[in-house]
């Protein structure tokens, strides 16, 4: 048997390629042991890694990563004994937990992973624990005529196991919901969750845990597009609202079973001060904010997450780094495509220091690329990240940079 570090992944993304793979390579107990990537898209991962200097230290195996038995079988067939099993994929947390538990490694509770990913199951569990007050209902294609709808409008419709803001829509009446369902079920067969619309301000909570103790790192207050869609436009780190409700949000996560590793959760704070849990993503925050946290933190973000999966405790990390909460002022702003079309002018990336502020521009689309509006984060053209010890200076620098970016489209 060969001892190896195992990463289970589905979709190629920057967090995996630029964040977790370098961290996992550093974490190996034996320096010359390999990192094994198990994926259902070997070719895409090979293409992504070929341009990096890390490829020679990595082996890629292919199997059905949504099936933990297939993963275990693949590892055994190749005589691989994992000393760490990790995934940063929303969809693969339950499978990864089963594999890690099979090999007697630090693992999340696969039941919690399954519930957190399934929006209907999560609301059912929250409701039974008296932590969820809004109405909710599951619809399948047999409910197309909405004859048994038990929730009052307005309501929000979304896929039961959706990702981010994809296919999420506010429906003000039965006709709008019927149109949404008909459009969605033309291309997909997934059940739809509908729930009462809860007005308020959206905040996130980022946590780290060792399976016994859960600590808050901080959170963003998020600005969204106007309904009926919910695309994130801007996020500010540790606003007064985030700080005010941090402990209440943390208590909800502890009650529902968030434990090992990193977790990104979203809450709505209503005008009357009620805390409404929107979703739990049992992995690191995405859309560039994971790299912002890495730059802001007084400890290596990706390495620290990996170490928790090696069995390192929060107490040990605090002895090394101090408190894990991140106090720097930070903000991220997304430039969203205003229309479908082809990009004819696109600004360049940059990373610079201005007025004691670090500001970074990361284009996500290229000149001559064609955009089709999806009302989700797939419509992002670029993102601007800024952090500083002074919030006012940071905002001035970021707002100036936003005003000077030029994107132009041809319809």
C-alpha positions, -999 to +999 in steps of 0.1 A: +000+000+000+011+036-008+003+063+017-011+093-002-030+125+002-063+124-016-083+153-031-118+145-045-130+171-070-156+175-097-153+210-114-119+227-121-118+260-103-092+285-090-097+275-053-086+239-060-059+246-085-043+277-069-053+273-033-059+237-020-036+217-043-005+237-032-017+234+004-022+197+001+012+192-014+028+210+016+008+189+040+021+156+030+036+136+058+062+120+035+077+147+011+080+123-018+046+108-015+020+118-041-011+138-041-039+118-057-067+137-074-098+116-079-123+132-103-149+124-129-132+148-154-096+138-156-089+156-189-100+190-176-079+187-145-049+176-165-053+206-187-055+229-157-025+215-140-002+212-171+007+249-169+017+247-132+050+234-118+031+210-095+020+185-121+048+160-116+039+155-080+003+147-087-015+116-101-051+119-114-075+090-113-110+089-127-142+075-113-177+085-103-169+109-075-206+111-064-204+075-054-182+069-023-181+032-029-166+038-063-140+061-048-130+035-021-129+008-048-106+030-070-082+037-041-081+000-032-075-011-069-045+012-070-032+001-036-036+036-022-040+041+016-050+077+022-036+097+051-059+126+043-091+128+023-104+162+013-128+180-010-139+216-014-169+207-036-204+215-025-217+183-041-190+159-029-189+166+009-211+136+018-191+112-005-158+125+009-170+121+045-179+085+038-145+078+023-126+095+051-146+076+077-140+043+059-102+049+062-105+060+098-094+096+090-108+129+104-141+133+087-173+153+087-206+136+096-218+124+062-255+129+073-249+165+080-231+169+047-261+154+029-286+176+048-267+209+043-265+203+005-302+195+002-321+227+008-353+209+016-338+185+041-319+214+058-352+233+062-369+202+075-342+197+101-342+234+111-379+234+114-379+203+137-353+221+159-375+253+160-348+272+141-368+279+109-400+298+108-407+305+071-430+283+050-415+259+025-426+232+001-410+208-024-424+207-059-417+180-085-427+178-122-460+162-112-469+194-094-467+214-127-502+229-123-495+240-087-528+227-074-515+218-040-494+249-033-496+257+005-474+288+007-485+324+003-469+347-022-444+363-026-421+333-025-386+323-037-382+293-061-349+275-064-335+240-072-335+217-042-298+211-047-288+242-065-256+262-065-252+299-056-278+320-074-283+297-103-320+294-112-332+313-081-361+337-086-386+357-066-422+349-077-449+374-068-479+353-079-490+319-093-485+328-129-448+338-123-442+306-104-459+285-131-437+302-157-406+295-136-414+259-131-423+253-168-390+269-179-369+251-153-384+216-160-379+220-198-342+214-193-339+198-158-358+172-138-347+183-103-373+191-076-379+228-069-379+242-034-403+271-028-402+291+004-417+323+018-398+354+008-379+369+038-370+405+034-338+417+051-301+422+048-278+393+037-247+384+057-223+355+057-205+337+084-171+320+078-162+294+103-134+270+111-138+238+132-119+208+144-150+186+150-153+196+186-150+234+186-163+258+160-150+294+158-161+324+137-135+339+114-158+368+104-183+375+077-194+397+047-225+419+044-236+413+008-254+436-017-276+418-042-292+427-075-328+438-073-353+409-074-365+388-091-330+375-092-303+374-065-269+380-079-242+392-055-228+426-065-207+437-035-195+423-002-180+441+028-161+423+055-172+426+091-197+454+089-214+464+122-243+441+113-220+411+108-204+417+141-237+423+159-252+390+148-221+368+147-226+349+179-263+342+171-254+329+137-226+308+152-250+292+177-274+282+149-245+265+131-234+247+162-270+235+169-274+221+134-241+202+135-214+222+116-181+208+127-149+199+109-131+222+085-143+253+069-179+264+063-195+293+045-231+301+056-256+328+046-282+344+068-309+371+063-313+396+092-349+408+091-359+444+099-371+431+133-338+414+141-347+378+134-320+356+120-330+335+091-305+308+078-305+307+040-279+281+033-249+262+045-220+255+022-198+230+039-166+243+022-146+275+018-163+306+005-158+311-033-160+337-061-126+350-052-133+357-016-113+327-005-082+344-019-091+377-003-093+359+031-060+343+024-044+377+017-060+393+048-055+366+074-025+364+097-023+327+089-024+307+056-061+302+048-058+271+026-031+254+047-051+259+079-082+243+064-061+213+053-045+210+088-079+207+104-085+177+082-052+162+095-066+163+130-049+196+142-071+213+168-084+248+170-065+252+202-032+242+185-038+267+157-046+294+182-014+287+201+005+292+168-014+321+153-035+337+181-073+341+176-084+330+141-108+359+136-097+382+107-100+420+116-087+437+084-112+459+065-120+444+031-144+446+002-150+427-030-170+441-059-183+422-090-187+437-124-218+421-139-225+419-177-253+444-184-264+424-215-258+394-236-233+399-264-197+398-274-170+417-254-152+441-277-132+460-250-120+444-217-097+460-190-065+444-179-058+428-146-038+447-120-025+443-084-013+475-068-009+494-036-027+528-034-030+549-002-022+520+021-048+499+003-041+467-017-064+466-047-067+438-072-086+435-105-092+400-118-109+398-152-131+366-154-140+371-191-119+379-221-121+402-251-141+386-280-158+362-255-196+359-259-218+363-229-253+349-224-271+363-194-280+337-168-288+360-138-261+342-117-224+345-109-217+332-144-225+367-156-195+382-137-171+400-160-145+407-134-140+413-097-122+439-077-108+430-043-095+456-018-082+454+018-067+480+041-065+491+078-087+520+070-123+514+057-128+549+043-096+549+023-103+514+010-137+524-002-124+556-019-097+536-038-121+508-048-148+532-060-123+551-081-111+518-097-147+507-104-154+541-122-123+537-143-130+502-156-143+500-192-161+471-207-178+474-240-202+449-258-214+442-293-250+429-293 
